[in-house]
Amino acid sequence: MRILVLSGMHPLPTNIARGTFVADHVRLLRDANHDVRVVNPLPRMLQYQESRRSTLTGVAKAPGHHTFDGTEVLVPRYWGLSNQASAWLTASSIRRRASAVQRWLGDWRPEAMVVHALWPVGGLALALAKAWNVPCIGVVHGWDLDVGLAHRDVGPRLRRMIADLDRLVLVAEEQRKHLTDVNSPETQVIPCHVPVEEDWLQPMTSWRGRWRRERLDVLFPADPRRPEKEHYLALETGRELETRGWVVGMTTLRQQPRPIVWDRMMVASLTLITSSREAGPLVAKESVACGTPVVSANVGDLARWLPEACIAADRSPIALADACERVLSTDWGEQPVLLPDWCQRPAVEQAWEHLLRTV
């Protein structure tokens, strides 16, 4: 099947760590013998403007088209203001990129379209789907439902986009609560699959140091500049652990290639997730796949599959530090943690194949 994937998030030559979950899905589709092309619309901006959000790093100087992992990628530019101001301008500008996409594709026409993260790219995807009379599948990861629906200007546009989709895909069951008053099409849950390669896979290991005597290497698996990741709460948790006698070192991850991320996960004592909002955080599953325990606030789908010991009782440094100590004192050899089948590649690939056959 010929599939056009659209997303505002995708790896760039100027930032290969950006939107890796979209590239993972493209690779999964290609490995299933689909003919896939990617459109990655980006806002026009100067390089100094990238500092306002980590996900914008590399956007200013990204090329207009490139090839990533063997897949052709078009990068059309649209006008959009920061903080979702003047949503009408963004929506209008991105829809007008349709002719540029059609010229780039030439005679190639998709049989289905998949758009990852609806705002604002969903407007372009739906315009093209209507012009070509092909089904459009929307995949929502977090912001669209957690924040976008409540936004004064973006919310009404998102609701119309969701209603116009042929299918809606959630990456976590917990996202359904946001759809109670939304006119949505047939909806199903297909998580992002865990892409950790065989060289990094190992069982979750127990703490091997002497209790409160050796350095505790805590991995904060996000860019501290992203406010929803709550880096300050992670630092406060480290400070609380130090008052209890631990020697804590904390490592953050910013724009690192996947192999380096997995290397860091393998050597960390634990991975700490303090986010205020998530859907199905892939870093937690990657950490467990690399053999490193996860401690997290109760966010997204984590409480559904992580052991109870890993989930903090509340979002305080004390509760998170308590969870860290529980995890460090647990013998994971006797209580192995296995990734659920539903987030492993075979199940995710099967779910997508069924969806594409029936849409």
C-alpha positions in Angstrom: 0.0 0.0 0.0 1.2 3.5 -0.8 1.1 5.5 2.5 1.8 9.2 3.1 2.8 10.0 6.7 2.6 13.6 7.8 3.9 15.0 11.1 5.4 18.1 12.6 7.8 15.8 14.5 10.3 13.8 12.6 14.1 13.4 12.7 16.1 16.1 10.8 19.7 16.2 9.5 20.1 19.0 12.0 18.5 17.1 14.9 18.3 13.3 14.5 16.8 12.8 18.0 13.6 14.7 17.1 10.4 12.8 16.6 12.0 9.3 16.6 8.7 7.7 17.4 7.4 8.8 13.9 10.5 7.4 12.2 10.0 4.1 14.1 6.5 3.9 12.7 7.7 4.7 9.2 10.3 2.0 9.5 7.6 -0.5 10.7 5.4 0.3 7.7 8.3 0.0 5.2 9.4 -3.3 6.7 5.8 -4.6 6.1 6.4 -3.8 2.4 4.4 -0.6 2.2 5.6 2.3 0.0 6.0 5.2 2.4 6.8 8.9 2.0 6.9 11.5 4.7 5.9 15.2 4.8 7.3 17.0 7.8 5.9 20.6 7.8 7.9 23.0 10.0 7.3 26.6 11.0 9.4 29.4 9.5 11.8 30.7 12.2 15.2 32.2 12.9 17.7 30.1 14.8 17.5 32.1 18.0 13.8 31.3 18.2 14.6 27.6 18.6 15.5 28.2 22.3 11.8 28.7 23.2 11.3 24.9 23.1 13.6 22.0 22.9 11.5 20.2 20.2 12.3 23.2 17.9 16.1 22.5 18.0 17.4 22.2 14.4 14.2 23.5 12.8 15.6 26.8 11.6 18.2 25.4 9.3 16.5 22.1 8.3 16.7 21.5 4.5 13.6 21.6 2.4 13.8 17.9 1.6 16.1 15.0 2.6 16.3 11.3 3.0 16.1 9.6 6.4 16.7 5.9 6.8 16.0 5.4 3.1 12.7 7.3 3.1 12.1 10.6 1.2 11.0 13.5 3.4 9.6 16.8 2.3 9.9 19.8 4.7 7.4 22.5 3.6 7.4 25.7 5.6 4.4 27.5 7.1 3.8 30.6 9.2 3.0 30.1 12.8 3.4 32.2 15.9 4.7 31.0 19.3 2.4 29.8 22.1 -0.3 28.9 19.5 -1.2 32.6 19.0 -3.3 33.4 16.0 -4.2 29.8 15.3 -6.2 30.9 12.3 -2.9 32.1 10.6 -1.2 28.8 11.3 -4.2 26.8 10.0 -4.5 28.8 6.9 -0.8 28.8 6.1 -0.3 25.1 6.5 -3.3 24.2 4.4 -1.8 26.3 1.5 1.2 23.9 1.5 -1.0 21.3 -0.2 0.1 22.3 -3.7 3.8 22.0 -2.7 3.2 18.5 -1.5 1.3 17.6 -4.7 4.1 18.9 -6.9 6.8 17.0 -4.8 4.9 13.7 -5.1 4.3 14.1 -8.9 2.3 11.1 -10.2 2.7 9.2 -6.9 -0.6 9.1 -5.0 -1.2 7.6 -1.6 -3.9 5.0 -0.9 -4.0 6.0 2.8 -2.7 8.8 4.9 -1.4 8.8 8.5 -0.9 12.0 10.5 1.0 11.9 13.8 0.0 14.7 16.2 -3.0 16.6 14.7 -2.2 20.2 15.4 -1.5 21.9 13.1 -0.5 19.3 10.5 -3.9 17.6 10.5 -5.4 20.5 8.5 -3.0 19.8 5.7 -3.5 16.0 5.9 -7.3 16.3 5.7 -7.2 18.8 2.8 -5.0 16.4 0.8 -7.1 13.3 1.8 -10.2 15.1 0.6 -8.6 16.1 -2.7 -7.4 12.6 -3.4 -10.5 10.8 -1.8 -8.3 8.6 0.4 -8.8 7.7 4.1 -7.0 9.7 6.8 -5.9 8.2 10.1 -4.9 10.5 12.9 -2.6 9.4 15.7 -2.6 11.5 18.9 0.4 11.3 21.3 -0.2 13.8 24.0 -0.5 17.5 23.5 -3.6 17.4 21.2 -5.8 15.9 23.9 -4.0 16.9 27.1 -3.6 20.6 26.2 -4.9 21.4 22.7 -8.6 20.6 23.3 -8.8 23.1 26.1 -7.0 25.9 24.1 -9.4 28.7 23.3 -8.3 29.0 19.6 -6.9 25.6 18.9 -9.5 23.5 20.6 -12.4 24.1 18.2 -10.1 23.4 15.2 -8.9 20.2 16.8 -12.5 19.0 17.4 -13.3 19.5 13.7 -10.1 17.7 12.7 -11.0 14.7 14.9 -14.5 14.6 13.6 -13.3 14.6 9.9 -10.8 11.7 10.4 -11.7 8.3 9.1 -10.0 6.6 12.1 -8.4 7.9 15.3 -5.5 6.1 17.0 -4.6 6.7 20.6 -1.2 5.6 21.9 -2.5 4.8 25.4 -5.9 3.7 26.8 -5.7 6.5 29.4 -6.3 9.1 26.6 -9.9 8.0 26.1 -11.0 10.2 29.0 -10.3 13.3 26.9 -12.8 12.2 24.2 -16.0 12.0 26.3 -17.4 15.2 24.7 -15.6 15.0 21.3 -17.3 13.8 18.1 -14.7 11.2 17.2 -14.6 8.5 14.6 -14.0 4.8 15.3 -11.1 4.9 17.8 -8.6 2.3 18.8 -5.4 2.1 20.9 -2.1 1.2 19.2 0.9 2.1 21.3 4.3 3.1 20.0 6.4 -0.1 19.8 9.6 -0.5 21.8 12.4 -0.1 19.2 15.4 -1.2 21.5 17.7 -3.4 19.4 19.0 -6.8 20.5 22.4 -5.6 21.5 20.9 -3.5 24.3 18.2 -5.9 25.6 18.7 -7.4 29.0 16.6 -8.3 32.1 15.9 -5.6 34.6 18.7 -5.6 37.1 18.8 -5.1 40.9 20.8 -2.5 42.7 24.4 -3.8 43.0 25.9 -1.2 45.2 26.2 -1.0 49.0 23.1 0.5 50.6 23.5 4.3 50.6 27.2 4.1 50.3 27.9 4.4 46.6 27.0 7.0 43.9 23.4 6.6 42.7 23.3 7.3 39.0 19.8 8.7 38.2 18.8 9.2 34.6 16.3 12.0 33.8 15.3 10.8 30.3 14.2 14.2 28.8 15.3 17.6 27.9 15.1 19.9 31.0 13.8 22.7 28.8 10.5 21.0 28.3 8.4 22.3 31.2 5.9 19.4 31.3 8.9 17.0 32.1 9.2 18.7 35.5 13.0 18.7 35.8 12.9 20.8 38.9 10.9 18.1 40.6 13.5 15.5 39.6 16.2 17.7 41.2 14.2 18.1 44.4 13.8 14.3 44.5 17.6 13.9 44.2 18.0 16.4 47.0 15.6 14.4 49.2 17.6 11.2 48.5 20.8 13.0 49.5 19.2 14.0 52.9 18.7 10.3 53.4 22.4 9.5 52.9 22.6 8.8 49.1 25.2 10.3 46.9 23.2 11.3 43.9 24.3 12.1 40.4 21.7 13.0 37.7 22.1 12.8 34.0 19.8 14.4 31.5 19.3 13.5 27.8 19.3 16.2 25.2 19.2 15.4 21.5 21.1 12.2 21.7 21.0 9.4 19.1 19.2 6.3 20.2 22.3 4.1 20.8 23.7 6.7 23.2 20.3 6.9 25.0 20.2 3.1 25.4 23.9 3.0 26.5 23.0 5.5 29.3 20.0 3.5 30.3 22.0 0.4 30.7 24.5 1.9 33.1 22.0 4.0 35.2 20.9 2.9 38.6 17.3 3.9 37.7 15.3 6.1 35.3 13.2 8.8 36.9 10.1 10.2 35.2 8.5 13.2 36.9 6.3 14.5 34.0 3.1 16.3 34.7 1.5 14.8 31.5 2.3 11.8 29.3 0.3 9.3 27.3 2.4 6.2 27.0 6.0 7.3 27.6 8.2 5.3 25.4 11.3 6.0 27.5 9.9 4.0 30.4 9.6 0.9 28.1 13.0 1.5 26.6 14.5 1.7 30.1 13.0 -1.6 31.2 14.1 -3.2 27.9 17.6 -2.0 28.6 17.5 -3.6 32.1 17.1 -0.4 34.2 14.3 0.1 36.7 11.9 3.0 36.3 10.5 5.2 39.1 7.7 7.5 38.0 4.9 9.8 39.1 1.5 8.2 38.3 1.2 9.5 34.8 0.0 8.1 31.4 -0.2 4.3 31.2 2.7 3.6 33.5 0.6 2.3 36.5 -1.0 -0.2 34.1 2.1 -2.2 33.5 4.9 -1.1 35.9 5.0 -2.8 39.3 3.4 -0.9 42.1 6.8 -0.3 43.8 7.8 1.8 40.8 4.9 4.3 41.1 5.2 7.2 43.6 2.2 7.7 45.9 2.0 11.4 44.9 3.9 14.0 43.0 6.1 15.1 45.9 9.9 14.7 46.2 9.4 12.6 49.4 7.0 10.2 47.6 9.3 9.9 44.6 12.4 9.3 46.8 10.4 6.6 48.7 9.7 4.9 45.4 13.4 5.1 44.4 14.4 3.4 47.6 11.7 0.7 47.1 13.0 0.0 43.6 16.6 -0.1 44.8 15.8 -2.6 47.5 13.8 -4.9 45.3 15.3 -8.1 43.9 14.2 -7.9 40.3 15.7 -11.4 39.7 12.9 -12.8 41.9 10.3 -10.4 40.6 11.1 -10.0 36.9 9.5 -7.1 35.0 8.5 -8.0 31.4 7.3 -5.6 28.8 3.7 -6.2 27.9 3.0 -7.9 24.6 0.8 -5.0 23.4 3.8 -2.7 23.1 6.1 -5.1 21.4 6.7 -4.8 17.7 4.8 -8.0 16.5 1.5 -6.9 18.2 1.9 -3.2 17.1 2.6 -4.3 13.5 -0.4 -6.7 13.5 -2.7 -3.9 14.8 -1.6 -1.5 12.1 -1.9 -4.0 9.3 -5.5 -4.8 10.4 -6.3 -1.1 10.6 -4.9 -0.4 7.1 -6.9 -3.3 5.6 -10.2 -2.1 7.2 -10.0 1.7 7.0 
